Amino acid sequence: MSLSAMINILVRCRRSSDAQALVLRMVRKSGVSRVEIVESLVSTSGDFGSDDSAFDLLIRSYVQARKLREGSEAFMISREKGFCVSINACNSLLGGKISSVKSFLSEMKEKGVYSDVVTFNTIINAFCREGHLEEAFELMNSMSNKGLKPGLFTYNSIMYGLGKTGDLERAKFILDEMVHRGLSPDTTTYNTLLVESCRKNKISEAEDIFNEMLHRGVLPDLVSFSSLIGVVCRNGHLDKALVFFNNMKRAGLVPDNGCNMDVVTYNTILNGLCKDKILTEADDLLHEMTGRGVFPDFCTFTTLIHGHCKDGNMNKALNLFETMTQRNIKPGIVAYNTLIDGFCKVGETEKAKELWDGMISRKILPNHLSYGILIHAFCSKGHVSEAFSLWDEMVGKGIKPTLVICNTIIKGYCRSGDTSRADEFLLKMT
């Protein structure tokens, strides 16, 4: 029995998922044209009592296989053969973002398939995501001519497009229009405004939008809180960030209550705490996040290592570094530079050199900052020859020394009373 016959039998028996699996096999089979597939389904449909939904499955399968041009051709061939294709199948093609939307809409109309709200929403959403806002507005305005009303999804798509282009004022106007038309903005609507306000560092405006959400009874989600926490932290308002963070937890936005409070939110707060040297609270927060099932990542550990190094607590920083490696999180150059710098500043250059060797063994290549840190440490201890060896190594690897590094070596020679070497090095530089 042919695949087409089996598909039609399965369609007749209402076993759509099994039928679609076979259609996908046909669609993905190389060397079989759209015409052959449609002809095959047509020739067997009458014998096995199938219906038009077999052709819907065909078009959906092309969309699933990301063969949109072929799907469009299959639609036209099916209609020419007198088989109906549902608006839902057409909408799935449009949702797959076929390249020529307008021509496909014309073809739909010619073949007797008329657009519905889902069709318009699908196209408007695609236009907004691709930055074609004027086309999206034109399409939304034409909906009323066809007796269709833009809904919440329509407006949210437009809001998203405006937010993406940074047009906050026009987005606010659309929000007012929504409310005027009797639609209730939801969390997605407000988040578009909130995220854009935060991106532009407009704290007061972001807080106003957040308060309006609460006033309208719209519940903020993780995106709402994370955006606010991020903007206030970036602008040094850690106290406000902690208030929002605690409100977020009180609202139940934690993993054990069905919402993933992500690692980015925790990292934002940790960064603020570490910058302000509130390290006890930062350590407590690390324990809290692991207790809630949020796993620390590269940024979490690097932030905490940096905070403890700046505070001179090298044992704690090293413990965090070891925990990081035990969890198979590969430390980057920033973590190594921070630790090497920290140990150099407390006079433990041997430990710094040990870390340097470990970094090389992990195939993490030192950068100009790495060399600068160790060169400065060696010069400070009067080990100018070792510092110069590093300078030579750096140049040999094609890393251009900064003026600060060069000045450090000159000062090192001068401090050790070797002015002739300082002059020689200066000439070498020039």
C-alpha positions in Angstrom: 0.0 0.0 0.0 1.3 3.5 -0.9 2.1 6.2 1.7 -0.7 8.3 0.2 -3.3 5.6 0.7 -2.2 5.1 4.3 -2.4 8.8 4.9 -5.9 9.0 3.6 -7.0 6.0 5.7 -5.5 7.5 8.8 -7.2 10.9 8.1 -10.5 9.0 7.7 -9.9 7.3 11.0 -9.2 10.7 12.7 -5.6 9.6 13.5 -4.2 13.0 12.5 -0.8 12.7 14.3 0.0 9.4 12.7 -1.1 10.8 9.3 1.1 13.8 9.8 4.1 11.6 10.6 3.7 9.9 7.2 3.1 13.2 5.4 6.4 14.5 6.9 8.1 11.4 5.5 6.8 12.3 2.1 7.7 15.9 2.4 11.3 15.2 3.5 11.8 12.5 0.9 14.3 13.8 -1.7 13.4 13.8 -5.4 9.6 14.0 -4.9 8.0 17.2 -6.3 5.0 19.1 -4.8 2.9 18.2 -7.8 3.6 14.4 -7.4 2.7 14.5 -3.7 -0.5 16.4 -4.2 -1.4 14.2 -7.2 -0.7 11.1 -5.1 -3.0 12.3 -2.3 -5.7 13.3 -4.8 -5.6 9.9 -6.6 -6.0 7.9 -3.4 -8.5 10.2 -1.5 -11.6 9.0 -3.3 -10.8 5.3 -2.9 -10.3 5.5 0.9 -12.9 8.0 1.9 -10.6 10.7 3.1 -11.4 14.4 3.2 -9.8 17.8 2.6 -7.9 17.8 6.0 -5.2 15.6 4.3 -4.2 18.7 2.4 -4.2 20.8 5.5 -1.8 18.2 7.0 0.4 18.5 3.9 0.7 22.3 4.2 1.3 22.1 8.0 4.0 19.5 7.3 5.8 21.8 4.9 5.8 24.5 7.5 7.1 22.1 10.1 9.9 21.0 7.7 10.6 24.8 7.1 9.8 24.4 3.4 7.6 27.4 3.1 7.9 28.0 -0.6 7.0 24.3 -1.3 4.1 24.7 1.2 2.8 27.7 -0.8 3.0 25.8 -4.0 1.2 22.8 -2.5 -1.6 25.2 -1.4 -2.1 26.5 -4.9 -2.0 23.0 -6.5 -4.5 21.7 -3.9 -6.9 24.5 -4.6 -6.5 24.0 -8.4 -7.5 20.4 -7.9 -10.7 21.5 -6.2 -9.7 20.6 -2.6 -10.4 23.1 0.2 -7.6 24.3 2.4 -8.6 25.7 5.8 -7.7 29.2 6.9 -5.8 27.6 9.8 -3.4 25.9 7.3 -2.9 29.2 5.5 -2.3 30.9 8.9 0.4 28.3 9.7 2.1 29.2 6.4 2.0 32.9 7.2 3.2 32.2 10.8 6.2 30.5 9.1 7.0 33.9 7.6 6.7 33.2 3.9 8.7 35.8 2.0 5.9 37.4 -0.1 3.0 37.9 2.3 1.0 40.2 0.1 1.1 37.9 -2.9 0.1 34.9 -0.8 -2.9 36.8 0.7 -4.0 37.6 -2.9 -3.6 33.9 -3.8 -5.7 33.0 -0.8 -8.5 35.4 -1.8 -8.4 34.1 -5.4 -8.7 30.5 -4.2 -11.7 31.5 -2.0 -9.9 31.4 1.4 -10.6 34.6 3.3 -8.4 36.1 6.0 -9.6 36.0 9.6 -8.3 37.7 12.8 -5.6 35.1 13.3 -4.4 35.7 9.7 -4.1 39.5 10.4 -2.5 38.9 13.8 0.0 36.5 12.4 1.1 38.9 9.7 1.1 41.9 11.9 3.3 40.0 14.5 5.7 39.0 11.7 6.0 42.5 10.4 6.6 43.9 13.9 9.3 41.4 14.7 11.1 42.1 11.4 10.8 45.9 12.0 8.2 46.7 9.3 6.1 48.8 11.6 4.3 51.0 9.0 3.1 47.9 7.1 1.9 46.5 10.5 0.0 49.7 11.2 -1.5 49.7 7.7 -2.7 46.1 8.1 -4.2 46.8 11.6 -6.1 49.8 10.3 -7.4 47.8 7.3 -9.0 45.2 9.7 -12.1 47.2 10.4 -12.8 47.4 6.6 -13.2 43.6 6.7 -15.4 43.7 9.8 -12.5 42.5 12.1 -11.4 44.1 15.4 -7.8 44.3 16.5 -7.5 42.5 19.8 -5.0 42.3 22.7 -2.6 40.2 20.7 -2.7 42.7 17.8 -1.9 45.6 20.0 0.8 43.7 21.9 2.5 42.9 18.6 2.5 46.6 17.7 3.7 47.5 21.2 6.6 45.0 20.8 7.6 46.5 17.5 7.6 50.0 18.9 9.6 48.9 21.9 12.1 47.2 19.7 12.7 50.5 17.8 12.8 52.5 21.0 9.7 54.6 20.2 8.4 54.8 23.7 6.1 57.8 23.1 4.2 56.1 20.3 4.0 52.9 22.4 2.3 54.9 25.2 -0.1 56.4 22.6 -1.0 52.8 21.5 -1.6 51.8 25.2 -4.0 54.7 25.6 -5.8 53.7 22.4 -6.1 50.1 23.6 -7.8 51.3 26.9 -10.0 53.6 24.9 -11.2 50.7 22.8 -12.1 48.7 25.9 -9.2 46.4 25.9 -7.4 45.5 29.1 -3.6 45.7 28.9 -1.8 42.7 30.3 1.6 42.0 31.7 3.1 41.6 28.2 1.8 45.1 27.3 3.3 46.8 30.3 6.6 44.9 30.1 7.2 46.3 26.6 7.1 49.9 28.1 8.9 48.8 31.2 11.8 47.1 29.5 12.3 50.0 27.1 12.2 52.6 29.9 14.8 50.6 31.8 17.0 50.2 28.8 17.0 54.0 28.5 17.8 54.4 32.2 14.5 56.2 32.8 14.1 55.1 36.4 11.2 57.4 37.3 9.3 56.6 34.2 9.8 52.8 34.7 8.5 53.1 38.3 5.4 55.0 37.1 4.7 52.2 34.6 5.2 49.6 37.3 2.9 51.4 39.6 0.2 51.8 36.9 0.4 48.0 36.4 -0.3 47.5 40.0 -3.1 50.1 40.0 -4.8 48.3 37.1 -4.5 44.9 38.9 -2.0 43.6 36.3 0.5 41.3 38.1 4.2 42.0 37.4 6.2 38.9 36.3 9.9 38.0 36.4 10.6 40.2 33.4 9.0 43.2 35.2 10.9 42.9 38.4 14.2 41.9 36.7 14.1 45.0 34.5 13.5 47.3 37.4 16.2 45.6 39.6 18.7 45.9 36.7 18.1 49.6 36.1 18.3 50.7 39.7 21.4 48.5 40.3 23.1 50.0 37.3 22.4 53.5 38.6 23.7 52.7 42.1 20.3 52.4 43.9 21.0 49.1 45.7 18.4 49.9 48.4 15.7 50.2 45.8 16.9 47.0 44.1 16.6 45.1 47.3 13.1 46.4 47.9 12.0 45.2 44.4 13.9 41.9 44.9 12.1 41.2 48.2 8.7 42.3 46.7 9.4 39.8 43.9 9.9 37.0 46.4 6.9 38.0 48.4 4.8 37.9 45.1 5.8 34.2 44.9 8.1 34.6 41.9 10.4 31.8 43.0 11.1 28.4 41.5 9.2 26.4 44.1 6.1 28.4 43.3 6.2 27.6 39.6 8.1 30.6 38.3 11.8 30.5 37.4 13.4 33.4 39.1 16.4 33.2 36.9 20.1 33.4 37.7 20.4 36.8 35.9 18.2 38.4 38.5 20.3 37.0 41.3 23.5 38.0 39.5 22.2 41.6 39.2 21.7 41.9 43.0 25.0 40.1 43.7 26.8 42.6 41.5 25.3 45.5 43.4 26.1 44.0 46.8 29.7 43.2 45.8 30.2 46.7 44.4 29.0 48.2 47.7 31.2 45.6 49.6 28.1 44.1 51.4 29.7 40.7 51.1 28.0 38.9 54.0 24.6 39.5 52.4 26.1 38.5 49.0 27.2 35.2 50.5 23.8 34.7 52.0 22.2 35.4 48.7 24.4 32.7 47.0 23.1 30.2 49.6 19.5 31.3 49.0 19.7 30.9 45.3 21.2 27.4 45.5 18.5 26.5 48.1 15.8 27.6 45.7 17.2 25.5 42.9 18.8 28.4 40.9 22.2 27.2 39.9 25.1 29.8 40.1 26.8 30.3 36.7 30.1 31.8 35.5 28.9 35.4 36.2 27.8 34.5 39.7 31.2 33.1 40.8 33.2 35.7 38.9 31.2 38.5 40.6 31.7 37.0 44.1 35.4 36.3 43.5 35.9 39.9 42.4 34.0 41.2 45.5 36.1 39.2 48.0 39.4 40.0 46.2 38.6 43.7 46.4 37.9 43.2 50.1 41.2 41.4 50.6 39.6 38.1 51.6 41.7 35.9 49.4 40.8 32.6 51.2 37.1 33.2 50.5 37.8 34.1 46.9 39.9 31.0 46.4 37.3 28.8 47.9 34.7 30.2 45.5 37.1 29.6 42.6 37.6 26.0 43.7 33.8 25.5 44.0 33.4 27.0 40.5 35.9 24.5 39.0 34.4 21.6 41.0 31.0 22.4 39.4 32.7 22.1 35.9 32.2 25.9 35.3 35.3 26.9 33.4 36.8 30.1 34.9 37.6 32.8 32.3 40.4 35.3 32.0 38.5 37.8 34.2 38.3 35.4 37.2 42.0 34.5 36.8 43.1 38.2 36.5 41.0 39.1 39.5 42.6 36.4 41.7 46.1 37.0 40.5 45.7 40.7 41.1 44.2 40.0 44.6 47.1 37.8 45.6 49.7 40.2 44.3 48.1 43.0 46.3 48.4 41.0 49.5 52.0 40.2 48.7 51.5 36.6 47.8 53.2 36.6 44.4 54.1 32.9 44.6 50.4 32.0 44.8 49.7 34.5 42.0 52.3 32.7 39.9 50.8 29.3 40.7 47.4 30.6 39.5 49.1 31.9 36.3 50.6 28.4 35.6 47.1 26.9 36.3 45.6 29.3 33.8 48.1 28.4 31.1 47.5 24.6 31.7 43.8 25.2 31.2 44.7 26.8 27.8 43.3 30.2 29.0 45.6 32.7 27.4 46.8 35.7 29.4 45.9 39.2 28.0 47.7 42.5 28.4 45.9 43.0 31.8 47.3 39.6 33.1 50.8 40.6 32.1 50.4 44.1 33.5 49.3 42.7 36.9 52.2 40.3 37.3 54.8 42.7 35.9 53.7 45.4 38.4 53.9 42.8 41.2 57.5 41.7 40.3 58.7 45.3 39.9 57.2 46.3 43.3 59.2 43.5 44.9 62.4 44.5 43.0 62.3 41.4 40.7 62.7 43.5 37.6 64.5 40.8 35.6 61.4 38.5 36.0 59.2 41.4 35.1 61.2 42.0 31.9 61.0 38.3 31.0 57.2 38.6 31.1 57.4 41.8 29.0 59.5 39.9 26.5 57.1 37.0 26.5 54.1 39.3 26.0 55.7 41.0 23.0 56.8 37.7 21.6 53.1 36.6 21.6 52.1 39.7 19.7 50.4 41.4 22.7 51.1 45.1 22.5 52.3 46.4 25.9 50.4 49.5 27.3 52.2 52.6 28.3 51.4 51.8 31.9 53.3 48.5 31.6 56.3 50.1 30.0 56.4 52.8 32.7 56.2 50.1 35.4 59.4 48.4 34.1 61.2 51.8 33.8 60.2 52.7 37.4 61.3 49.2 38.5 64.8 49.6 37.1 65.0 53.1 38.6 64.0 51.9 42.0 66.6 49.2 41.9 69.2 51.8 41.0 69.8 50.4 37.5 69.3 53.6 35.5 71.3 52.4 32.6 68.9 49.5 32.1 66.0 52.0 32.4 67.6 54.1 29.6 68.2 51.0 27.5 64.6 49.9 27.9 63.3 53.4 27.0 65.4 53.4 23.8 64.0 49.9 23.0 60.5 51.2 23.4 61.1 54.1 21.0 
